Amino acid sequence: MSLKDERREYRYGKLDRAGLHESPFAQFDIWMQQAQTAGLSDVTAMVLATVDAAGQPRQRTVLLKEISQHGLTFFTNLESTKAREMATNARVSVLFPWLALDRQVSVMGSVTSVPVADAQAYFSSRPRDSQLAAWTSAQSQPIASRAVLDAEFEATSARFSGQEIPMPEFWGGFYITPIAWEFWQGGENRLHDRFRYSQGTKDTWIIERLSP
Ligand SMILES: Cc1cc2nc3c(=O)[nH]c(=O)nc-3n(C[C@H](O)[C@H](O)[C@H](O)COP(=O)(O)O)c2cc1C
């Protein structure tokens, strides 16, 4: 089948203003729980867009690890391409593609660093192999071969044998503090429902329906 013929109807349901929570955080929690209950895989996967100094956007998937009053938390290598880009331009966007429910949620905001102690607490809760992988990978840098990576993993494993693995200095977390959210529900005949939350005064949010 050609790409042009790839289409389907969206029939899950309608989204209306009365059914929306006043807080985008609460609305996100409801949709996250529904995605989990529906058995969607990788519900915490979010596509993170950053922009480099020349204005070139770049995207990749990261995992949402917490949502709190600080915002949306994820962890990564602090010397990676994304971390370098966020150091130059803290503005980011993330997108949750919950396509099996005909939904997407996008969030715009800017990042700040998670305190080192909190990142350490999360790092120490990770499986040992993930901790070793964090040490092993010079994320985003060219590497000669898979064998080099595997050898580095083995060497790191031997180095920390019998010990707790500390968090590398080049690893940590970011909070995304949202300034706007969009909740999208696919509708029949391409008449989708879209609602944007943008920040009002203090803790209030302005909610607007957008044309599909
Ligand atoms: C499902 C999935 C989850 C991922 N989760 C993370 C993550 O939480 N943190 C991370 O640094 N990379 C994660 N990655 C890898 C990133 O997408 C990316 O390849 C890596 O962070 C390097 O990105 P960069 O070179 O743009 O910095 C994940 C990839 C996938 C497909």
The ligand as an SDF file (V2000), in Angstrom:
LIG
                    3D

 31 33  0  0  0  0  0  0  0  0999 V2000
   11.7870    4.3070   24.2420 C   0  0  0  0  0  0  0  0  0  0  0  0
   13.0600    5.0920   24.4050 C   0  0  0  0  0  0  0  0  0  0  0  0
   13.3720    5.6280   25.6430 C   0  0  0  0  0  0  0  0  0  0  0  0
   14.5330    6.3650   25.8200 C   0  0  0  0  0  0  0  0  0  0  0  0
   14.7730    6.9460   27.0340 N   0  0  0  0  0  0  0  0  0  0  0  0
   15.8660    7.7250   27.1960 C   0  0  0  0  0  0  0  0  0  0  0  0
   16.0520    8.4460   28.4070 C   0  0  0  0  0  0  0  0  0  0  0  0
   15.2230    8.4310   29.3410 O   0  0  0  0  0  0  0  0  0  0  0  0
   17.1940    9.1910   28.5280 N   0  0  0  0  0  0  0  0  0  0  0  0
   18.1080    9.2780   27.5140 C   0  0  0  0  0  0  0  0  0  0  0  0
   19.1140    9.9650   27.6860 O   0  0  0  0  0  0  0  0  0  0  0  0
   17.9370    8.6300   26.3470 N   0  0  0  0  0  0  0  0  0  0  0  0
   16.8300    7.8740   26.1500 C   0  0  0  0  0  0  0  0  0  0  0  0
   16.6330    7.2280   24.9490 N   0  0  0  0  0  0  0  0  0  0  0  0
   17.6320    7.3850   23.8740 C   0  0  0  0  0  0  0  0  0  0  0  0
   17.4070    8.7600   23.2020 C   0  0  0  0  0  0  0  0  0  0  0  0
   16.2820    8.6970   22.3370 O   0  0  0  0  0  0  0  0  0  0  0  0
   18.6260    9.2620   22.4350 C   0  0  0  0  0  0  0  0  0  0  0  0
   19.0250    8.3260   21.4560 O   0  0  0  0  0  0  0  0  0  0  0  0
   19.8110    9.5560   23.3380 C   0  0  0  0  0  0  0  0  0  0  0  0
   19.4020   10.1780   24.5560 O   0  0  0  0  0  0  0  0  0  0  0  0
   20.8290   10.4650   22.6360 C   0  0  0  0  0  0  0  0  0  0  0  0
   20.1830   11.6480   22.2510 O   0  0  0  0  0  0  0  0  0  0  0  0
   21.0190   12.9570   21.8290 P   0  0  0  0  0  0  0  0  0  0  0  0
   22.1990   12.4890   21.0500 O   0  0  0  0  0  0  0  0  0  0  0  0
   20.0820   13.7730   21.0040 O   0  0  0  0  0  0  0  0  0  0  0  0
   21.4040   13.6630   23.1040 O   0  0  0  0  0  0  0  0  0  0  0  0
   15.4480    6.5150   24.7390 C   0  0  0  0  0  0  0  0  0  0  0  0
   15.1210    5.9900   23.4750 C   0  0  0  0  0  0  0  0  0  0  0  0
   13.9440    5.3020   23.3230 C   0  0  0  0  0  0  0  0  0  0  0  0
   13.5990    4.7780   21.9450 C   0  0  0  0  0  0  0  0  0  0  0  0
  1  2  1  0
  2  3  1  0
  2 30  2  0
  3  4  2  0
  4  5  1  0
  4 28  1  0
  5  6  2  0
  6  7  1  0
  6 13  1  0
  7  8  2  0
  7  9  1  0
  9 10  1  0
 10 11  2  0
 10 12  1  0
 12 13  2  0
 13 14  1  0
 14 15  1  0
 14 28  1  0
 15 16  1  0
 16 17  1  0
 16 18  1  0
 18 19  1  0
 18 20  1  0
 20 21  1  0
 20 22  1  0
 22 23  1  0
 23 24  1  0
 24 25  2  0
 24 26  1  0
 24 27  1  0
 28 29  2  0
 29 30  1  0
 30 31  1  0
M  END
$$$$
